[in-house]
Amino acid sequence: MSLNEIAKGKRVLILEGYCKQCLPFIRGFKKLGCEVTVLCHTKLDCGYVSRLPDHRIIGICDLKRPKESEQYIIKLIKTGKFDLVYPLFDFSARILAHNKEKLSKYAVIYANEKDIFDRANDKNEVMRVCMKNHIPCPRTLFDVKTMREIEAGHLEFPIIIKPRRMYGARGYHRFDSLDEMYRYVRQRGINLSDYVVQEFIPEGSRVMGANIFINHEGKIKSSYLYICEHVYPEDGGTSTLNAILERDDIRKNCERLVKLMKLRGEVGVDLMLDSRDNIGKVIEINVRPVHGVAVGFFFGVDNARQVMEDAYDLPVTRMKINRTDTAVRIGQTDILWFLKSPDRFRRSPRKLGYKHVKEQMFFWDDPLPWLAFLISGVKDYRKKMLEKTQ
């Protein structure tokens, strides 16, 4: 049977409709003829306001309610109303990986096996694999339990610590001296064995990522790098303007890493392009579609098609990026970068060499996600400002 025959009418459940990554996947699965349901947290979620899904569910999929979310998602899948379940963020990917065996009789659970997921989700383990196999990464100390072991490790300050397993930048802290680090660790009663301890990649380095699709046979079917040209806030925020980066040396290192970790499906690798030596250094692995996945969808890499082919044991189409002269912007936050950055004119898309700019979230046939994302951003900003004044 052809892909179109298999995909037509397949009931796909996309988790985490609050992630903007849901939009290209909803569009991609719909193009294949699937019946798409998206699980959302609020009526302002991108997936909820989109006109493309066939069904929208307001349910429990909340980082702040992990146990309830897991119970809700398991119960939802057990209804037997879905043929394929697809996660968009580490949070739901972990839930699916940890429950894959018992849920697979109800639907195709498109997630890695539990032990493989947990290993890749451990930032220390990723660094260990990198250093053992000469894949560039920040210099990292392993099996650290005390401050004396950090002193003996001869890392140059600044040093950073971050939780071995956590989403986003939660728990990240930078130290400029040993005394500062001693005080912080003592005051908060930090158990260092739960943290990554490593060198700080200096300011002026660039945020970048790799998006890799590897089928269930372990063969890479698409692979590309993207560079975050604008980041807001500039001292550790999220990217607002992304573009394709052509660096075969970095891409091949990322491909080697995901193979060593025995990962399957959609995998993202976060890196920093170190300003000291222009080497792309691995920071962590995301066992799910990364923020820059929309860039691939725009320029020739249809991951929704690859997922469907892989899930139903069809030959997965090999795909490549077909253009590099266009940047992809999240306009709602890129305007904030423009207002705040002293480099607003020097780092405009034209000055950076891009002939065209595409808006990541705006489509004339589906405009509401762009507006909902803007409203949600304003609400979050007001909430943070109120918290600061209290």
C-alpha positions as CSV (number, residue, x, y, z in Angstrom):
1,M,0.0,0.0,0.0
2,S,1.1,3.6,-0.6
3,L,1.6,6.2,2.1
4,N,-1.5,8.1,1.0
5,E,-3.6,4.9,1.3
6,I,-2.2,4.1,4.7
7,A,-2.4,7.6,6.1
8,K,-5.9,8.5,4.9
9,G,-8.2,8.6,7.8
10,K,-5.5,7.7,10.4
11,R,-6.5,9.2,13.7
12,V,-3.4,11.1,15.0
13,L,-3.3,12.6,18.5
14,I,-0.7,15.4,18.9
15,L,0.2,16.2,22.5
16,E,1.0,19.6,23.8
17,G,-1.0,22.0,21.6
18,Y,0.6,24.9,23.4
19,C,3.9,24.3,21.6
20,K,4.3,26.3,18.4
21,Q,5.9,23.2,16.9
22,C,2.5,21.7,16.7
23,L,1.5,23.9,13.8
24,P,3.7,22.4,11.0
25,F,2.9,18.9,12.2
26,I,-0.8,19.5,12.2
27,R,-0.5,20.9,8.7
28,G,1.7,18.0,7.6
29,F,-0.5,15.2,8.9
30,K,-3.6,16.9,7.5
31,K,-1.9,17.0,4.1
32,L,-1.6,13.3,4.2
33,G,-5.3,12.9,4.9
34,C,-5.1,12.1,8.6
35,E,-7.8,13.0,11.1
36,V,-5.9,15.2,13.6
37,T,-6.7,15.7,17.3
38,V,-4.6,18.1,19.4
39,L,-4.4,18.0,23.2
40,C,-4.4,21.6,24.6
41,H,-4.0,23.3,28.0
42,T,-6.1,26.4,27.3
43,K,-8.2,27.9,24.6
44,L,-5.3,30.3,23.7
45,D,-3.0,27.5,22.8
46,C,-1.7,27.6,19.2
47,G,-3.2,24.2,18.4
48,Y,-6.6,25.1,19.8
49,V,-7.1,28.2,17.8
50,S,-5.8,26.8,14.6
51,R,-8.5,26.0,12.1
52,L,-6.7,22.9,10.8
53,P,-7.2,20.2,13.5
54,D,-10.4,18.1,13.2
55,H,-10.7,17.8,17.0
56,R,-9.4,19.9,20.0
57,I,-9.3,18.6,23.6
58,I,-8.9,20.9,26.6
59,G,-7.3,18.5,29.0
60,I,-4.4,18.1,31.5
61,C,-0.9,18.4,29.8
62,D,0.8,20.8,32.2
63,L,4.5,20.9,33.3
64,K,3.3,22.0,36.8
65,R,1.1,19.0,37.2
66,P,3.2,16.0,36.0
67,K,1.4,13.2,37.8
68,E,-2.1,14.4,36.8
69,S,-0.9,14.9,33.2
70,E,0.5,11.4,33.0
71,Q,-2.7,9.9,34.3
72,Y,-4.8,12.0,32.0
73,I,-2.7,11.2,28.8
74,I,-2.7,7.4,29.7
75,K,-6.5,7.5,30.2
76,L,-7.0,9.4,26.9
77,I,-4.9,6.9,24.9
78,K,-6.7,3.9,26.5
79,T,-10.0,5.1,25.0
80,G,-8.7,3.5,21.7
81,K,-9.8,6.5,19.7
82,F,-6.4,7.1,18.2
83,D,-4.1,5.2,15.8
84,L,-0.9,7.3,16.3
85,V,0.2,9.4,19.3
86,Y,2.9,11.9,18.7
87,P,4.7,14.1,21.4
88,L,6.1,17.5,20.8
89,F,8.0,18.3,24.0
90,D,10.3,16.4,26.5
91,F,7.5,16.4,29.0
92,S,5.0,14.3,27.0
93,A,7.9,12.3,25.3
94,R,8.9,11.1,28.7
95,I,5.3,10.1,29.6
96,L,5.0,8.1,26.3
97,A,8.5,6.5,26.7
98,H,7.8,5.4,30.3
99,N,4.4,3.9,29.4
100,K,5.1,2.7,25.8
101,E,4.9,-1.0,26.5
102,K,1.4,-0.9,28.1
103,L,0.0,1.7,25.7
104,S,1.2,0.2,22.5
105,K,-1.9,-2.1,22.3
106,Y,-4.1,0.9,22.0
107,A,-2.2,3.0,19.4
108,V,1.2,3.4,17.7
109,I,3.2,5.3,20.4
110,Y,5.8,7.2,18.5
111,A,8.4,7.5,21.2
112,N,11.8,5.9,22.1
113,E,12.1,3.1,24.5
114,K,12.3,4.0,28.2
115,D,16.0,3.2,28.9
116,I,17.1,5.0,25.7
117,F,15.0,8.0,26.4
118,D,16.2,8.3,30.0
119,R,19.9,8.0,29.0
120,A,19.5,10.8,26.3
121,N,17.5,12.9,28.8
122,D,20.4,12.8,31.3
123,K,22.7,15.7,30.3
124,N,25.6,14.2,32.2
125,E,25.4,11.0,30.2
126,V,25.2,12.9,26.9
127,M,28.4,14.8,27.9
128,R,30.1,11.5,28.9
129,V,29.3,10.0,25.5
130,C,30.6,13.1,23.7
131,M,33.9,13.3,25.6
132,K,34.5,9.5,25.3
133,N,34.0,9.7,21.5
134,H,35.7,13.0,20.9
135,I,32.6,14.9,20.0
136,P,33.1,18.6,20.9
137,C,31.2,19.7,24.1
138,P,31.9,21.9,27.1
139,R,34.5,20.3,29.5
140,T,32.5,18.6,32.1
141,L,33.2,17.0,35.5
142,F,31.6,13.6,36.2
143,D,30.5,11.9,39.4
144,V,30.9,15.1,41.4
145,K,29.5,15.0,45.0
146,T,31.5,17.7,46.9
147,M,32.9,21.1,46.3
148,R,36.4,19.7,46.9
149,E,36.0,17.4,43.9
150,I,35.2,20.5,41.8
151,E,38.3,22.3,43.1
152,A,40.4,19.2,42.2
153,G,38.8,19.1,38.7
154,H,40.7,22.3,37.6
155,L,37.9,23.8,35.6
156,E,38.5,27.5,34.9
157,F,35.9,29.9,36.1
158,P,33.2,30.9,35.0
159,I,31.6,27.5,35.8
160,I,28.0,26.6,35.3
161,I,25.7,24.0,37.0
162,K,22.4,22.8,35.8
163,P,20.1,19.9,36.7
164,R,20.9,16.6,34.9
165,R,17.2,16.2,34.0
166,M,15.1,19.3,33.5
167,Y,13.2,21.2,30.8
168,G,14.5,24.5,29.5
169,A,17.0,26.6,31.6
170,R,15.4,25.8,35.0
171,G,18.1,25.4,37.7
172,Y,20.9,26.9,35.5
173,H,23.4,29.0,37.4
174,R,26.7,30.6,36.5
175,F,29.6,31.2,39.0
176,D,32.5,33.5,38.5
177,S,34.5,32.3,41.6
178,L,34.9,29.4,43.9
179,D,33.7,31.4,46.9
180,E,30.5,32.4,45.1
181,M,29.9,28.7,44.2
182,Y,30.5,27.5,47.8
183,R,28.0,30.0,49.2
184,Y,25.3,29.2,46.6
185,V,25.6,25.4,47.1
186,R,25.6,25.6,50.9
187,Q,22.7,28.1,51.2
188,R,20.5,26.0,48.9
189,G,21.6,22.6,50.1
190,I,22.3,21.5,46.6
191,N,23.1,17.9,45.9
192,L,25.8,18.2,43.3
193,S,25.4,14.6,42.1
194,D,22.0,15.8,40.6
195,Y,23.7,18.5,38.5
196,V,25.9,18.9,35.5
197,V,29.1,20.8,36.4
198,Q,30.9,22.2,33.4
199,E,32.8,25.1,31.8
200,F,30.9,28.2,30.7
201,I,30.8,28.8,27.0
202,P,31.7,32.5,26.7
203,E,29.4,35.4,25.8
204,G,29.5,36.1,22.1
205,S,29.1,32.4,21.3
206,R,26.1,31.5,19.1
207,V,23.1,29.4,19.9
208,M,22.4,26.7,17.3
209,G,20.8,23.3,16.8
210,A,20.5,20.2,14.8
211,N,17.4,18.4,13.7
212,I,17.8,14.8,12.8
213,F,15.4,12.1,11.7
214,I,16.5,8.5,12.2
215,N,14.2,5.6,11.2
216,H,13.5,2.5,13.3
217,E,16.4,0.7,11.5
218,G,18.9,3.3,12.7
219,K,19.3,5.1,9.3
220,I,19.4,8.8,9.1
221,K,16.8,10.2,6.7
222,S,17.1,13.9,7.2
223,S,19.6,16.1,9.0
224,Y,20.2,19.8,9.0
225,L,21.6,22.6,11.2
226,Y,20.0,25.9,12.1
227,I,21.5,29.0,13.7
228,C,19.7,31.3,16.0
229,E,20.4,34.7,14.5
230,H,18.3,36.7,17.0
231,V,17.7,35.6,20.7
232,Y,15.4,37.4,23.1
233,P,16.3,38.1,25.8
234,E,19.9,38.2,24.5
235,D,21.3,36.9,27.8
236,G,19.8,33.4,27.5
237,G,16.4,33.7,26.0
238,T,14.8,31.8,23.1
239,S,15.5,32.3,19.4
240,T,13.3,34.7,17.4
241,L,15.0,34.5,14.0
242,N,16.4,31.2,12.7
243,A,18.2,30.2,9.5
244,I,19.9,27.2,8.0
245,L,23.6,26.8,8.8
246,E,25.9,24.8,6.4
247,R,28.6,23.2,8.5
248,D,29.1,19.5,7.6
249,D,31.7,19.0,10.4
250,I,29.1,19.9,13.1
251,R,26.2,18.1,11.4
252,K,28.3,14.8,11.1
253,N,29.2,15.1,14.8
254,C,25.5,15.4,15.7
255,E,24.6,12.4,13.5
256,R,27.3,10.3,15.2
257,L,26.0,11.3,18.6
258,V,22.4,10.3,18.0
259,K,23.6,7.0,16.6
260,L,25.8,6.3,19.6
261,M,22.8,7.1,21.9
262,K,20.7,4.6,19.8
263,L,17.9,7.1,19.3
264,R,15.1,6.8,16.8
265,G,12.6,9.2,15.3
266,E,12.8,13.0,15.6
267,V,15.9,14.2,17.6
268,G,17.1,17.6,18.3
269,V,20.7,18.5,19.4
270,D,21.3,21.9,21.2
271,L,24.7,23.3,20.6
272,M,26.8,26.5,21.1
273,L,29.1,27.8,18.4
274,D,32.0,28.7,20.6
275,S,33.4,32.2,19.9
276,R,36.9,31.1,21.0
277,D,37.4,28.4,18.3
278,N,34.3,28.4,16.0
279,I,33.5,24.8,17.0
280,G,30.0,23.7,17.5
281,K,29.8,22.2,21.0
282,V,27.0,19.9,22.1
283,I,25.0,21.1,25.1
284,E,22.1,18.6,25.3
285,I,19.8,16.3,23.4
286,N,16.1,16.8,23.0
287,V,14.3,13.5,22.2
288,R,11.5,15.3,20.3
289,P,11.1,18.0,17.6
290,V,13.2,21.0,18.4
291,H,12.2,24.7,18.2
292,G,13.8,25.1,14.8
293,V,11.8,22.3,13.2
294,A,9.7,24.8,11.3
295,V,12.7,25.9,9.3
296,G,13.0,22.3,7.9
297,F,9.3,22.2,7.0
298,F,9.6,25.5,5.1
299,F,12.7,24.3,3.1
300,G,12.1,20.8,2.0
301,V,12.1,18.5,5.1
302,D,8.5,17.2,5.8
303,N,9.0,15.4,9.2
304,A,5.3,14.6,9.4
305,R,5.5,12.5,6.3
306,Q,8.7,10.8,7.7
307,V,7.0,10.0,11.0
308,M,4.0,8.5,9.2
309,E,6.2,6.4,7.0
310,D,8.3,5.2,9.9
311,A,5.4,4.5,12.2
312,Y,3.8,2.1,9.6
313,D,7.0,0.4,8.4
314,L,7.2,2.1,5.0
315,P,10.5,3.1,3.5
316,V,11.2,6.6,4.9
317,T,11.8,9.2,2.3
318,R,15.3,10.8,2.5
319,M,14.9,14.6,2.5
320,K,17.3,17.5,2.2
321,I,17.1,21.3,2.7
322,N,16.5,22.9,-0.6
323,R,17.3,26.6,0.1
324,T,19.5,28.6,2.5
325,D,18.8,32.2,1.5
326,T,15.7,32.7,3.8
327,A,15.4,33.2,7.5
328,V,12.4,32.2,9.6
329,R,11.1,34.7,12.1
330,I,8.8,34.6,15.1
331,G,7.6,38.2,14.6
332,Q,5.9,38.6,18.0
333,T,9.2,38.2,19.9
334,D,11.5,39.3,17.2
335,I,10.1,42.8,17.5
336,L,11.1,42.7,21.2
337,W,14.7,41.7,20.1
338,F,14.7,44.7,17.7
339,L,13.6,47.1,20.4
340,K,16.2,45.9,22.9
341,S,19.2,44.9,20.9
342,P,22.0,47.5,20.3
343,D,22.8,45.4,17.2
344,R,19.3,45.8,15.7
345,F,20.5,47.3,12.5
346,R,23.9,45.5,12.1
347,R,22.1,42.2,12.6
348,S,19.1,42.8,10.4
349,P,18.2,39.8,8.1
350,R,19.5,41.8,5.0
351,K,22.8,42.6,6.7
352,L,23.2,38.9,7.7
353,G,22.8,38.0,4.0
354,Y,19.3,36.6,3.8
355,K,17.3,37.6,0.8
356,H,13.9,36.7,2.3
357,V,12.3,36.4,5.7
358,K,9.3,34.0,6.4
359,E,7.0,34.4,9.3
360,Q,7.0,31.1,11.2
361,M,3.5,31.2,12.7
362,F,1.4,33.3,10.2
363,F,-0.5,31.7,7.3
364,W,-3.3,33.5,5.5
365,D,-5.4,30.3,5.6
366,D,-4.7,29.9,9.4
367,P,-4.0,33.3,11.0
368,L,-5.3,32.9,14.5
369,P,-2.3,31.0,16.0
370,W,-0.2,34.1,15.4
371,L,-2.6,36.3,17.2
372,A,-3.1,33.8,20.1
373,F,0.7,33.5,20.6
374,L,0.9,37.3,20.8
375,I,-1.9,37.5,23.4
376,S,-0.4,34.7,25.5
377,G,3.0,36.5,25.4
378,V,1.5,39.8,26.6
379,K,-0.4,38.0,29.4
380,D,2.8,36.2,30.5
381,Y,4.8,39.4,30.4
382,R,2.2,41.3,32.5
383,K,2.2,38.4,35.0
384,K,6.0,38.5,35.4
385,M,5.9,42.3,35.8
386,L,3.3,42.0,38.6
387,E,5.4,39.3,40.3
388,K,8.4,41.7,40.3
389,T,6.4,44.5,41.9
390,Q,5.1,42.3,44.8
